[in-house]
Amino acid sequence: MKAFAALYRALDATTSSLAKQAALQQYLQAAPPADAAWAIYFLAGGKPRQLVPSRLLREIARDAAGLPEWLFDESYDAVGDLAETIALLLPPPTEAHDLQLAQWMEQHLLPLRKTPPEALPGVLRAQWAQLDPADRLVYFKLITGSFRVGVSRLQATQALAAVSGVDAKQIAQRLIGYTHIGGQPTAADYARLIAPVSDDEQTRRTSGHPYPFFLAHPLNLPVERFDEAVGPPGDWQIEWKWDGIRAQLVRRAGQAWVWSRGEELVTDRFPELQTLGMALPDGTVVDGEIVVWRDGRAQPFAELQRRIGRKTLGAKLLRELPVVLLAYDLLEQDGEDLRTHPQHERRARLDALLAALDHPTLVASPLLHGDSWQALAVQREQARSLGVEGMMLKARAAQYGVGRTKDVGTWWKWKIDPLSIDAVLIYAQRGHGRRASLYSDYTFAVWDGPPGAENRALVPFAKAYSGLTDAEMGRVDAVIRKTTVESFGPVRSVKPTLVFELGFEGIARSGRHKSGIAVRFPRMLRWREDKPVEEADTLDTLAALLPHSDP
């Protein structure tokens, strides 16, 4: 545990990718395999289910620290992170330990889930007595399921490749499924991650695992600079950027699987895609986007969410919300890994496969063409009306990489500008981590009637916490403290004085919100210090942004 806690501190203390990589490799070279197995599990994004209910953990920690409830709550509000708060408040340790990470996980932490509530105080206090404050922070982050540190899955993959001598792409393939929420990695699992590549592994294509997904980089340049930055349009395969669920459809060994980009097996959520998969030739992997498809076009993401949120999928829902896979890449054919083939060749093979199959649930993502980037920019203006997010640019010669990389070619996402509305800040809550002392999480509202309307009121519709500079957030925090009307625990109601332009990617009707409208990925674009509260936008203005197909 001490070595893993030291790794956590080293990773948390730097923003340098080289320093993080050095710390990861140093740890993996020295750690016992069982510890390395758990470390990679956490660093690559895995986390066990919450081991102790937060409310019970707070009560036991508060009692152990000898603090009244109000003082513990004030401390939590000031720190902003439960794990860090408890680690700081507990009395010093009275014992020492020499247990490794795997021993702590398997002998002490995981058994907490099955420990009766009445026995937990004694068990937890005995564990806390052995841990110094540096170890306790990691310990509590693991217990609360909130372990995060500034390392990407790609960086963990690169570190494993460096210490094992195995190609990073092969490591990424082996990591598929490794970080499942219920996973309990072992020394044998770690040994398989770093083992030399065997001939059998090179040729075997019998598992249902997908390939690591290739991700795009944002392209935020004026169109006048595209020729200079990316070259002529003819060098690129250009498609719409769909607003759905990225997925791979895998057909191997007489079975079919559907995997989301988050490495979640979603076959049972999309039975029509499993049926499609069984129609594909064995040894086929297709990359694409799951969307609700009606009247020959993709429907808003909110329609897809209706399916995602259902525990059971009845025949009526499947009829009302039919999905297709909009295919845009072919990663495997006849058991052959095609990822090192150029993009244009993979697309040609995909088109031939779709033409031969002619299946209504497998639709080709259309290719877009233009003589110039200016001409393509004109086409891109149709994106909103088509329900897409912009365009994807894929280098025709690009191989299919792992993650967000440029080492074998590049994908760019050329997104349209977000929808926006001018809204009023009405509630604020303290942030977390370095923003724990600032009111940085805001609730915004619009008017329910036009200017001059009698008894018009502000109706909340969105929450946002990103988009401001540190300096702006400090100024907003000062205004919130001066204009607080009422406090509800950590939330403050404030006098409406601040207007912000909010941007968001999508908008849909919602029966769960007071406004009747829900927006996707809201964030603050700018502080409208030039605009009085009375001139903020209205519900009618917000509703006018709904897709034209919305009733």
BADRENPA-250955 format. One line per 4 residues: number of its first residue (from 1); for each residue x, y, z of C-alpha. Coordinates in nm, 4 decimals, decimal comma. Example, Ala and Ser with C-alpha at 12.3 -4.5 7.8 and 13.67 -1.06 7.14 Angstrom:
// BADRENPA-250955
1	1,2300:-0,4500:0,7800 ~ 1,3670:-0,1060:0,7140
END
This chain:
// BADRENPA-250955
1	0,0000:0,0000:0,0000 ~ 0,2826:0,2396:0,0835 ~ 0,4394:0,2034:-0,2607 ~ 0,1054:0,2527:-0,4366
5	0,0284:0,5581:-0,2200 ~ 0,3705:0,6981:-0,3120 ~ 0,2907:0,6402:-0,6805 ~ -0,0406:0,8219:-0,6358
9	0,1385:1,1234:-0,4831 ~ 0,3981:1,1266:-0,7606 ~ 0,1323:1,1191:-1,0322 ~ -0,0819:1,3793:-0,8594
13	0,2130:1,6164:-0,8110 ~ 0,3004:1,6664:-1,1784 ~ 0,1395:1,7558:-1,5097 ~ 0,4385:1,6293:-1,7088
17	0,3560:1,3262:-1,9207 ~ 0,7210:1,2203:-1,9139 ~ 0,7325:1,2398:-1,5333 ~ 0,4102:1,0401:-1,5034
21	0,5426:0,7770:-1,7434 ~ 0,8677:0,7491:-1,5493 ~ 0,6802:0,7059:-1,2196 ~ 0,4512:0,4400:-1,3687
25	0,7362:0,2389:-1,5152 ~ 0,9405:0,2610:-1,1963 ~ 0,6473:0,1319:-0,9928 ~ 0,5640:-0,1547:-1,2309
29	0,9255:-0,2694:-1,2474 ~ 0,9459:-0,2953:-0,8670 ~ 0,5941:-0,4008:-0,7646 ~ 0,4998:-0,7641:-0,6935
33	0,2774:-0,8966:-0,9767 ~ -0,0323:-0,9125:-0,7526 ~ 0,0127:-0,5438:-0,6600 ~ 0,0824:-0,4445:-1,0209
37	-0,2387:-0,6229:-1,1225 ~ -0,4474:-0,4055:-0,8899 ~ -0,2515:-0,0879:-0,9706 ~ -0,3178:-0,1258:-1,3444
41	-0,6819:-0,2028:-1,2698 ~ -0,7223:0,1321:-1,0925 ~ -0,4955:0,3394:-1,3185 ~ -0,6655:0,2121:-1,6358
45	-1,0078:0,3188:-1,5063 ~ -1,1378:0,0286:-1,2979 ~ -1,2942:0,0751:-0,9589 ~ -1,4734:-0,1637:-0,7264
49	-1,8258:-0,0985:-0,6142 ~ -1,8549:0,1313:-0,3140 ~ -1,7396:-0,0762:-0,0174 ~ -1,9021:0,1181:0,2690
53	-2,2128:0,3399:0,2403 ~ -2,1036:0,7059:0,2506 ~ -2,3465:0,8001:0,5250 ~ -2,2267:0,5201:0,7535
57	-1,8615:0,5945:0,6731 ~ -1,9122:0,9591:0,7688 ~ -2,0741:0,8660:1,0979 ~ -1,7963:0,6239:1,1951
61	-1,5219:0,8689:1,0892 ~ -1,6869:1,1582:1,2724 ~ -1,7083:0,9515:1,5889 ~ -1,3460:0,8352:1,5546
65	-1,2307:1,1950:1,5081 ~ -1,4370:1,3113:1,8099 ~ -1,6083:1,5902:1,6137 ~ -1,9662:1,7203:1,6293
69	-2,1656:1,6804:1,3105 ~ -2,1646:2,0519:1,2263 ~ -1,7843:2,0749:1,2458 ~ -1,7342:1,7625:1,0320
73	-1,9758:1,9030:0,7724 ~ -1,7964:2,2386:0,7715 ~ -1,4654:2,0589:0,7236 ~ -1,6106:1,8565:0,4358
77	-1,7451:2,1724:0,2710 ~ -1,4039:2,3374:0,3024 ~ -1,2072:2,0407:0,1652 ~ -1,4641:1,9315:-0,0922
81	-1,3596:1,5638:-0,1015 ~ -1,4880:1,3040:0,1452 ~ -1,1826:1,0772:0,1258 ~ -0,9425:1,3654:0,1853
85	-1,1588:1,5083:0,4641 ~ -1,1614:1,1839:0,6629 ~ -0,7898:1,1224:0,6016 ~ -0,7101:1,4643:0,7491
89	-0,9449:1,4463:1,0493 ~ -0,8641:1,1027:1,1929 ~ -0,6197:1,0826:1,4862 ~ -0,2624:0,9657:1,4152
93	-0,2004:0,5905:1,3720 ~ -0,1060:0,3825:1,6734 ~ 0,0282:0,0811:1,4815 ~ 0,2266:0,0083:1,1662
97	0,1757:-0,2313:0,8763 ~ 0,3820:-0,3885:0,6001 ~ 0,0933:-0,5120:0,3858 ~ 0,1038:-0,4689:0,0080
101	-0,1753:-0,3262:-0,2081 ~ -0,3128:-0,6691:-0,3070 ~ -0,3233:-0,7801:0,0566 ~ -0,5138:-0,4677:0,1576
105	-0,7620:-0,5114:-0,1257 ~ -0,8257:-0,8837:-0,0827 ~ -0,7926:-0,9265:0,2934 ~ -0,9296:-0,5961:0,4236
109	-1,1105:-0,3729:0,1735 ~ -1,3210:-0,6091:-0,0395 ~ -1,4497:-0,8033:0,2674 ~ -1,6005:-0,4756:0,3963
113	-1,8967:-0,5229:0,1606 ~ -2,0006:-0,8345:0,3501 ~ -1,9272:-0,7007:0,6990 ~ -2,2440:-0,6455:0,9098
117	-2,3085:-0,2736:0,9788 ~ -2,2800:-0,3236:1,3542 ~ -1,9291:-0,4705:1,3128 ~ -1,8001:-0,2045:1,0719
121	-1,6933:0,0574:1,3322 ~ -1,4538:-0,1826:1,5025 ~ -1,3185:-0,3225:1,1760 ~ -1,2617:0,0195:1,0214
125	-1,1007:0,1682:1,3327 ~ -0,8570:-0,1240:1,3455 ~ -0,7608:-0,0591:0,9830 ~ -0,7284:0,3172:1,0308
129	-0,4982:0,2669:1,3299 ~ -0,2393:0,1113:1,0955 ~ -0,2442:0,3764:0,8234 ~ -0,0519:0,7017:0,8188
133	-0,2248:1,0052:0,6568 ~ -0,0520:0,9530:0,3194 ~ -0,1773:0,5945:0,2956 ~ -0,5206:0,6878:0,4280
137	-0,5998:0,9189:0,1364 ~ -0,5630:0,6387:-0,1192 ~ -0,7351:0,3923:0,1170 ~ -1,0453:0,6126:0,1485
141	-1,0556:0,6860:-0,2230 ~ -1,0650:0,3118:-0,2860 ~ -1,3369:0,2560:-0,0242 ~ -1,5579:0,5346:-0,1588
145	-1,5074:0,4358:-0,5239 ~ -1,3673:0,7810:-0,6003 ~ -1,0114:0,6871:-0,6957 ~ -0,8943:0,9185:-0,9731
149	-0,5505:1,0439:-1,0646 ~ -0,4222:1,2279:-1,3690 ~ -0,3299:0,9225:-1,5760 ~ -0,5090:0,8105:-1,8892
153	-0,5666:0,4524:-1,9940 ~ -0,3312:0,5189:-2,2856 ~ -0,0506:0,6193:-2,0458 ~ -0,1037:0,3021:-1,8427
157	-0,0937:0,1029:-2,1674 ~ 0,2305:0,2709:-2,2724 ~ 0,3901:0,1978:-1,9349 ~ 0,2977:-0,1704:-1,9603
161	0,4383:-0,1812:-2,3136 ~ 0,7634:-0,0233:-2,1964 ~ 0,8221:-0,2653:-1,9075 ~ 0,7135:-0,5751:-2,1012
165	0,8498:-0,5099:-2,4481 ~ 0,5089:-0,5977:-2,5949 ~ 0,3577:-0,3667:-2,8593 ~ 0,1205:-0,1104:-2,7049
169	-0,1600:-0,2113:-2,9435 ~ -0,1383:-0,5698:-2,8192 ~ -0,1417:-0,4492:-2,4569 ~ -0,4496:-0,2361:-2,5285
173	-0,6247:-0,5397:-2,6774 ~ -0,5438:-0,7477:-2,3692 ~ -0,6777:-0,4745:-2,1409 ~ -1,0273:-0,5026:-2,2903
177	-1,2535:-0,6154:-2,0061 ~ -0,9714:-0,5977:-1,7485 ~ -1,1292:-0,3015:-1,5673 ~ -1,4806:-0,4435:-1,5365
181	-1,6534:-0,3013:-1,2280 ~ -1,6660:-0,6402:-1,0553 ~ -1,3116:-0,7362:-1,1486 ~ -1,0632:-0,8776:-0,8998
185	-0,7329:-0,8922:-1,0895 ~ -0,4673:-1,1428:-0,9885 ~ -0,0960:-1,1938:-1,0425 ~ -0,1863:-1,4396:-1,3195
189	-0,3982:-1,1711:-1,4920 ~ -0,1058:-0,9301:-1,4804 ~ 0,1279:-1,1972:-1,6153 ~ -0,1037:-1,2405:-1,9152
193	-0,0992:-0,8638:-1,9753 ~ 0,2786:-0,8485:-2,0089 ~ 0,3516:-1,1949:-2,1519 ~ 0,5358:-1,2215:-2,4838
197	0,3055:-1,2522:-2,7839 ~ 0,2539:-1,6142:-2,8863 ~ 0,1769:-1,7470:-3,2326 ~ -0,1552:-1,8729:-3,0990
201	-0,2507:-1,5269:-2,9765 ~ -0,1621:-1,3751:-3,3114 ~ -0,3929:-1,6051:-3,5028 ~ -0,6736:-1,6724:-3,2539
205	-0,9944:-1,4735:-3,3132 ~ -1,2425:-1,6650:-3,1002 ~ -1,3221:-1,4253:-2,8170 ~ -1,5937:-1,1630:-2,8298
209	-1,3577:-0,8807:-2,7345 ~ -1,3590:-0,5659:-2,9493 ~ -1,0509:-0,3770:-3,0597 ~ -0,9407:-0,0663:-2,8666
213	-1,1281:0,2288:-3,0148 ~ -0,9517:0,4889:-3,2294 ~ -1,0485:0,8398:-3,1124 ~ -1,0554:1,1791:-3,2837
217	-0,8885:1,5091:-3,1972 ~ -1,0909:1,8333:-3,1948 ~ -1,0276:2,0656:-3,4883 ~ -1,0894:2,4253:-3,3814
221	-0,9509:2,6422:-3,6595 ~ -1,0994:2,8996:-3,8974 ~ -1,1817:2,7246:-4,2240 ~ -0,9383:2,9625:-4,4020
225	-0,6501:2,7835:-4,2259 ~ -0,7537:2,4271:-4,3109 ~ -0,5416:2,3981:-4,6267 ~ -0,2337:2,5036:-4,4307
229	-0,3118:2,2833:-4,1285 ~ -0,4496:1,9618:-4,2784 ~ -0,3950:1,9861:-4,6539 ~ -0,6551:1,9559:-4,9325
233	-0,9929:1,7794:-4,8810 ~ -0,8863:1,5053:-5,1229 ~ -0,6467:1,3703:-4,8581 ~ -0,9374:1,2998:-4,6255
237	-1,2347:1,0687:-4,5932 ~ -1,5131:1,2977:-4,4705 ~ -1,8324:1,1894:-4,2936 ~ -2,0966:1,3305:-4,0607
241	-2,0215:1,3161:-3,6881 ~ -2,3169:1,1222:-3,5523 ~ -2,4728:1,1858:-3,2123 ~ -2,5239:0,8322:-3,0832
245	-2,3354:0,5563:-2,9026 ~ -2,0007:0,4559:-3,0519 ~ -1,9895:0,0770:-3,0759 ~ -1,8195:-0,2244:-3,2296
249	-2,0219:-0,5193:-3,3560 ~ -1,8147:-0,8368:-3,3176 ~ -1,8988:-1,1629:-3,4984 ~ -1,6738:-1,4546:-3,4050
253	-1,6963:-1,8224:-3,3164 ~ -2,0614:-1,8431:-3,4157 ~ -2,1701:-1,5645:-3,1774 ~ -2,2270:-1,1865:-3,1889
257	-2,1456:-0,9169:-2,9352 ~ -2,2076:-0,5403:-2,9206 ~ -1,9552:-0,3321:-2,7245 ~ -1,9764:0,0399:-2,6431
261	-1,6745:0,2685:-2,6491 ~ -1,6694:0,2531:-2,2681 ~ -1,5946:-0,1213:-2,2991 ~ -1,9427:-0,2088:-2,1777
265	-2,1081:-0,5143:-2,3284 ~ -2,4485:-0,3832:-2,4437 ~ -2,5681:-0,6750:-2,6563 ~ -2,8812:-0,7260:-2,4456
269	-2,9766:-0,3571:-2,4810 ~ -2,9847:-0,3835:-2,8616 ~ -3,1288:-0,7219:-2,9621 ~ -3,1780:-0,6105:-3,3226
273	-2,8015:-0,5525:-3,3500 ~ -2,7301:-0,8977:-3,2135 ~ -2,9585:-1,0346:-3,4845 ~ -2,7655:-0,8259:-3,7378
277	-2,4377:-0,9617:-3,6010 ~ -2,5511:-1,3191:-3,6580 ~ -2,6097:-1,2301:-4,0245 ~ -2,2474:-1,1156:-4,0689
281	-1,9766:-1,3564:-4,1895 ~ -1,7784:-1,5108:-3,9030 ~ -1,4590:-1,3220:-3,8246 ~ -1,6054:-0,9729:-3,8795
285	-1,5743:-0,6595:-3,6634 ~ -1,7571:-0,3401:-3,7660 ~ -1,7027:0,0008:-3,6034 ~ -1,9883:0,2510:-3,6093
289	-2,2532:0,4494:-3,4242 ~ -2,5778:0,3236:-3,2724 ~ -2,8634:0,5668:-3,3404 ~ -3,2401:0,5591:-3,3386
293	-3,3335:0,5517:-3,7089 ~ -3,6714:0,6591:-3,8393 ~ -3,7883:0,7814:-4,1801 ~ -3,4410:0,7376:-4,3222
297	-3,2607:0,9636:-4,0761 ~ -3,1006:0,9605:-3,7323 ~ -3,3190:1,0817:-3,4456 ~ -3,2044:1,3042:-3,1537
301	-2,9933:1,1427:-2,8836 ~ -3,2802:1,1904:-2,6386 ~ -3,4677:0,9193:-2,8271 ~ -3,1787:0,6797:-2,7727
305	-3,1704:0,7725:-2,4043 ~ -3,5287:0,6516:-2,3703 ~ -3,4068:0,3045:-2,4634 ~ -3,0941:0,3185:-2,2508
309	-3,2947:0,4070:-1,9406 ~ -3,5360:0,1128:-1,9648 ~ -3,4740:-0,2040:-1,7654 ~ -3,6882:-0,4090:-2,0021
313	-3,7330:-0,3644:-2,3749 ~ -4,0857:-0,4493:-2,4809 ~ -4,2002:-0,5034:-2,8365 ~ -4,3777:-0,1647:-2,8392
317	-4,0591:0,0230:-2,7451 ~ -3,8534:-0,1659:-3,0033 ~ -4,1076:-0,0647:-3,2698 ~ -4,1203:0,2998:-3,1599
321	-3,7430:0,3403:-3,1190 ~ -3,5722:0,1185:-3,3785 ~ -3,1938:0,1410:-3,3905 ~ -2,9381:0,0837:-3,6628
325	-2,5612:0,0684:-3,6684 ~ -2,4256:0,3467:-3,8881 ~ -2,1108:0,1712:-4,0048 ~ -1,7951:0,3640:-4,0871
329	-1,5060:0,1200:-4,0473 ~ -1,4250:-0,2481:-4,0957 ~ -1,1631:-0,3683:-3,8454 ~ -1,1674:-0,7412:-3,9118
333	-1,2767:-0,9518:-4,2078 ~ -1,2562:-1,3300:-4,2403 ~ -1,0623:-1,3294:-3,9127 ~ -0,7947:-1,0927:-4,0512
337	-0,7035:-0,7834:-3,8469 ~ -0,7382:-0,4913:-4,0923 ~ -0,6265:-0,2108:-3,8615 ~ -0,2896:-0,1641:-4,0333
341	-0,4577:-0,1270:-4,3737 ~ -0,5169:0,2328:-4,4911 ~ -0,8469:0,4004:-4,4144 ~ -0,9644:0,4161:-4,7764
345	-0,9058:0,0425:-4,8240 ~ -1,0943:-0,0483:-4,5060 ~ -1,3834:0,1712:-4,6214 ~ -1,3911:0,0074:-4,9649
349	-1,4066:-0,3357:-4,8024 ~ -1,6840:-0,2137:-4,5703 ~ -1,8908:-0,0815:-4,8605 ~ -1,8542:-0,4134:-5,0439
353	-1,9621:-0,6042:-4,7322 ~ -2,2690:-0,3850:-4,6806 ~ -2,3701:-0,4162:-5,0446 ~ -2,3431:-0,7953:-5,0306
357	-2,5277:-0,8225:-4,6987 ~ -2,8003:-0,5641:-4,7728 ~ -2,9293:-0,5656:-4,4133 ~ -3,1726:-0,2878:-4,3037
361	-3,0103:-0,2541:-3,9587 ~ -2,6600:-0,1941:-4,1002 ~ -2,6436:0,1440:-4,2726 ~ -2,3340:0,2967:-4,4320
365	-2,2273:0,6324:-4,2881 ~ -2,2410:0,8505:-4,6029 ~ -1,9190:0,9927:-4,7434 ~ -1,9171:1,3691:-4,8027
369	-1,7354:1,5470:-5,0839 ~ -1,6299:1,9016:-5,1660 ~ -1,3814:2,0735:-5,3923 ~ -1,2671:2,3003:-5,1094
373	-1,2944:2,3349:-4,7331 ~ -1,5169:2,6389:-4,7904 ~ -1,7591:2,4213:-4,9884 ~ -1,7561:2,1612:-4,7126
377	-1,8168:2,4351:-4,4551 ~ -2,1367:2,5229:-4,6432 ~ -2,2468:2,1579:-4,6234 ~ -2,1577:2,1554:-4,2525
381	-2,4181:2,4261:-4,1915 ~ -2,6847:2,1574:-4,2506 ~ -2,5572:1,9544:-3,9536 ~ -2,8004:2,0894:-3,6964
385	-3,1052:2,0244:-3,9132 ~ -2,9811:1,6697:-3,9791 ~ -2,9302:1,6012:-3,6080 ~ -2,5525:1,5552:-3,6357
389	-2,2694:1,7259:-3,4480 ~ -2,0517:1,8288:-3,7417 ~ -1,8037:1,6417:-3,9593 ~ -1,5353:1,3760:-3,9123
393	-1,2129:1,4030:-4,1124 ~ -1,0187:1,0771:-4,1451 ~ -0,6850:1,0670:-4,3237 ~ -0,7243:0,8369:-4,6246
397	-0,3875:0,6754:-4,5554 ~ -0,4436:0,6396:-4,1808 ~ -0,4242:0,3084:-4,0039 ~ -0,6689:0,2386:-3,7187
401	-0,4890:0,3495:-3,4019 ~ -0,5432:0,3012:-3,0301 ~ -0,7053:0,5828:-2,8349 ~ -0,6446:0,9493:-2,9156
405	-0,3145:0,9202:-3,0985 ~ -0,1492:1,0439:-3,4190 ~ 0,1241:0,7832:-3,4532 ~ -0,0457:0,5866:-3,7352
409	-0,2689:0,8570:-3,8806 ~ -0,5229:1,1081:-3,7584 ~ -0,8953:1,1522:-3,7162 ~ -1,0313:1,5040:-3,6602
413	-1,3767:1,6032:-3,5325 ~ -1,4910:1,9321:-3,6864 ~ -1,7897:2,0094:-3,4672 ~ -2,0502:2,2800:-3,5233
417	-2,0800:2,5687:-3,2807 ~ -2,2922:2,4878:-2,9747 ~ -2,6461:2,6088:-2,9216 ~ -2,6507:2,8978:-2,6768
421	-2,8833:3,0922:-2,4514 ~ -2,8434:3,3827:-2,2067 ~ -2,9433:3,2607:-1,8598 ~ -2,9483:3,3872:-1,5016
425	-2,7517:3,2335:-1,2147 ~ -2,9933:3,1561:-0,9270 ~ -2,8221:2,8848:-0,7153 ~ -2,4591:2,8079:-0,6332
429	-2,2722:2,5278:-0,4608 ~ -1,9104:2,4824:-0,3617 ~ -1,6895:2,2818:-0,5905 ~ -1,4521:1,9951:-0,5177
433	-1,0776:1,9524:-0,5036 ~ -0,8953:2,2783:-0,5689 ~ -1,2309:2,4564:-0,6020 ~ -1,3559:2,3390:-0,2636
437	-1,3369:2,6903:-0,1174 ~ -1,5170:2,8515:-0,4125 ~ -1,8809:2,8575:-0,5211 ~ -1,8200:2,7134:-0,8649
441	-2,1197:2,4860:-0,9438 ~ -2,4160:2,6895:-1,0675 ~ -2,7826:2,6477:-1,1520 ~ -2,9209:2,8674:-1,4299
445	-3,2707:2,9828:-1,5176 ~ -3,4620:3,1622:-1,7936 ~ -3,7758:3,3741:-1,7702 ~ -4,1176:3,2114:-1,8137
449	-4,2526:3,5141:-1,9985 ~ -4,1426:3,8086:-2,2150 ~ -4,0203:4,1422:-2,0740 ~ -4,3057:4,3368:-1,9209
453	-4,5198:4,0280:-1,8571 ~ -4,7039:4,0351:-1,5257 ~ -4,5674:3,8094:-1,2465 ~ -4,3064:3,6514:-1,4680
457	-4,0556:3,4284:-1,2869 ~ -3,7233:3,2573:-1,3432 ~ -3,7441:2,8836:-1,4166 ~ -3,4310:2,6676:-1,3632
461	-3,3273:2,4503:-1,6578 ~ -2,9533:2,3666:-1,6405 ~ -2,6495:2,3249:-1,4170 ~ -2,2952:2,4100:-1,5249
465	-1,9539:2,4382:-1,3651 ~ -1,7044:2,4748:-1,6508 ~ -1,6072:2,7557:-1,8841 ~ -1,4813:3,0322:-1,6536
469	-1,1204:3,1267:-1,5834 ~ -0,9955:3,1070:-1,2255 ~ -1,0015:3,4859:-1,2067 ~ -1,3631:3,5042:-1,3277
473	-1,4679:3,2301:-1,0865 ~ -1,3130:3,4224:-0,7979 ~ -1,5124:3,7318:-0,8913 ~ -1,8356:3,5315:-0,9273
477	-1,7704:3,3698:-0,5887 ~ -1,7452:3,7140:-0,4278 ~ -2,0775:3,8220:-0,5825 ~ -2,2480:3,5013:-0,4628
481	-2,1347:3,5584:-0,1055 ~ -2,2657:3,9175:-0,1122 ~ -2,6010:3,8362:-0,2732 ~ -2,6963:3,5154:-0,0879
485	-3,0658:3,5112:-0,0017 ~ -3,0920:3,1706:0,1654 ~ -2,8814:2,8587:0,2287 ~ -2,9947:2,4974:0,1859
489	-2,7084:2,2902:0,3240 ~ -2,4218:2,3380:0,0766 ~ -2,6432:2,5244:-0,1740 ~ -2,6997:2,9000:-0,1732
493	-2,9932:3,0786:-0,3309 ~ -2,8742:3,4139:-0,4649 ~ -3,0346:3,7347:-0,5759 ~ -3,0552:3,7250:-0,9584
497	-2,7821:3,9643:-1,0718 ~ -2,5551:3,7616:-1,3029 ~ -2,6193:3,6642:-1,6665 ~ -2,4126:3,4073:-1,8553
501	-2,4188:3,2770:-2,2091 ~ -2,4572:2,9000:-2,1800 ~ -2,3588:2,6645:-2,4592 ~ -2,4872:2,3090:-2,5021
505	-2,4718:2,0314:-2,7608 ~ -2,8323:1,9176:-2,7687 ~ -3,1817:1,9974:-2,6444 ~ -3,4956:1,7885:-2,5955
509	-3,8306:1,7816:-2,4183 ~ -3,8196:1,6397:-2,0640 ~ -4,0996:1,5600:-1,8220 ~ -3,8509:1,5382:-1,5357
513	-3,7504:1,9051:-1,5396 ~ -3,9586:2,1959:-1,4212 ~ -3,8811:2,3832:-1,7412 ~ -3,9971:2,0871:-1,9516
517	-3,6651:2,0974:-2,1363 ~ -3,3307:1,9231:-2,0898 ~ -2,9981:2,0247:-2,2474 ~ -2,6835:1,8174:-2,3062
521	-2,3353:1,9114:-2,1827 ~ -2,4117:2,2678:-2,0689 ~ -2,1154:2,4943:-1,9990 ~ -2,0531:2,8675:-1,9612
525	-1,9321:3,0344:-2,2799 ~ -1,8944:3,3822:-2,1329 ~ -2,0063:3,6104:-1,8518 ~ -2,2535:3,8620:-1,9967
529	-2,1564:4,1578:-1,7780 ~ -2,3033:4,3795:-2,0504 ~ -2,6536:4,2350:-2,0140 ~ -2,9064:4,3133:-1,7375
533	-3,1015:4,0272:-1,5800 ~ -3,4290:4,1550:-1,7268 ~ -3,2949:4,0936:-2,0805 ~ -3,2008:3,7272:-2,0247
537	-3,3720:3,4769:-2,2532 ~ -3,7093:3,3106:-2,2006 ~ -3,8543:2,9609:-2,2076 ~ -3,9977:3,0409:-2,5509
541	-3,6494:3,1287:-2,6772 ~ -3,5189:2,8013:-2,5358 ~ -3,8059:2,6011:-2,6861 ~ -3,7398:2,7581:-3,0265
545	-3,4060:2,5722:-3,0292 ~ -3,5785:2,2347:-3,0141 ~ -3,5426:2,0231:-3,3303 ~ -3,8071:2,1046:-3,5905
549	-3,9338:1,7469:-3,5624 ~ -4,0190:1,8032:-3,1953 ~ -4,3977:1,8523:-3,1478
END
